[in-house]
Amino acid sequence: MDESERRRHERIPACLPVRISTIDPETDPWTGKPFFRSSREWSTNISRGGLFVRTQEPILPGQRVLLELALPGGRAIEAVGRVAWARRVMRVGAEEDDAGIGLQFVGTTAEEMDELETWVRGGEDRAAA
């Protein structure tokens, strides 16, 4: 079975700015103190179900995050997501773009999800991305 048969939702290439903020605290291994992360990253693809985000500091699978996704035209989608998987690149000659996290959307408003789905399906100004 190829990758397209495994996915429930159409996935498209999309280089969009994404702000990721952890919801659940992580523990600093050196101090034992809790901390949260917040960073601005870039997506490489997206679907109604989730997106892949390039990052050199992957968040552990299972972590919940707040996502702020900027669609073309200044529209923003806010959603709660879950890290489905993380990929670190540690081999010589590997592409930096291979490192990142797969995020699954787990909560947002119906209106924002409809807007995202319309954009993914090619409506409105998807070509502007």
N, C-alpha and C positions, 0 to 999 in steps of 0.2 A: 504494500500500500504506500503510495507516495504522500508527501506532506500535505498536499491540497485535499486529499481524501480524509485525512485525520482531523482537519479543522472544521469547526461548526460554522464559523463566520468567515466571509470574504476578507482576506488580508491584502492590504495595498502598501506599496512603498510610500513612506511619508517622513520627511525630515522636519519635525516640528519641535519647538522648544517645550520642555516639560520641567516643571518644578516638582521635586519629590521631597516630601517631609515624612519622616518616620512618625508613626503614632505610638507604637510600643517602644519603650526605652531599651537600649542595648546597654551592656555592662562593659566598661573599659577594663581590658584584661590586666592592665598595670596598676590601676588605682582601685578597681572594684566599684567605682562610682557610675551611676546611670547617666546616659547621655542620649540625645536625639540628633538625627542628621537632617540636614536640609541642603539641597543642591539643585543647580539648574543643569539639566542634561538635554540630550536630543534623541528623539525617537528615530528609528529607521523604518519601522512598519507599524501598521495599526489595523485593528478590526473592531467590530462592535464588542467583541469579547475581551480585548486587551491590546497590549502593544509591547514592542521590544525597545528598550532604552539602552543606548551605549553609555557605559560608565566603567572607569577603572577601579572603582571601589564598590563592588557589588554588595547589596544588602542580602542577608540570609533568607533562603526560601521560607515561606510561611509568615514573614513579617508583614504587617499591615502598614500602608502608607497613604498619605493624602497626595493626590495628583492634581496639578493645575496644568492643564493642557491648552496651549494657545493655538487655536485654529486660524487660518488665514482670515483677514478682514477684521482682526481685533477681537473676535469672539473667543471666549474662554470656557472650558469645561472643567468643572471640579468633580472629583470622584474619589471614593475610597477604593484602594486597590490592594491586592495581595501579591507578594512576590511568589510566582509559580516556580521559577528556577533562576539560577545564577550561573554565569560562565566567566571564569577568570582565564586570562591568556597568559601562560607562563612559559611557552616554548619559544625558542629562538626562531626568528623569522615570521612569527605570527602577526597577523594584522591587528592593530589596536581596535578596529571596528568590530572584531569578533567578541570582545569583552562586553558584558552587560547583563541585564536582567529582563526576564519575561514577566510582565505584570498583567494580572487578570483584574478586570473591573468587577468589584463586588458591591458597589453602592453609589448611586447618584440619582438625580431626579429623572423622571420619565421624559421630561422635556429635553434635558441635556443629552440623554441617550438617543432620543429621536434625532436631535440635531447632529450628533456624531454619526449616526447611521446614515443619514441623508448625505452628509459630506463624504463618507467612505464609499457610498454607492455611486458617487460621481455627480451628485447634485451640486448646485450653487457653484462655489469657486474652488473646487478641489484642484484644478489645474494651477492655481496660484501658489501652491505649496512647493 
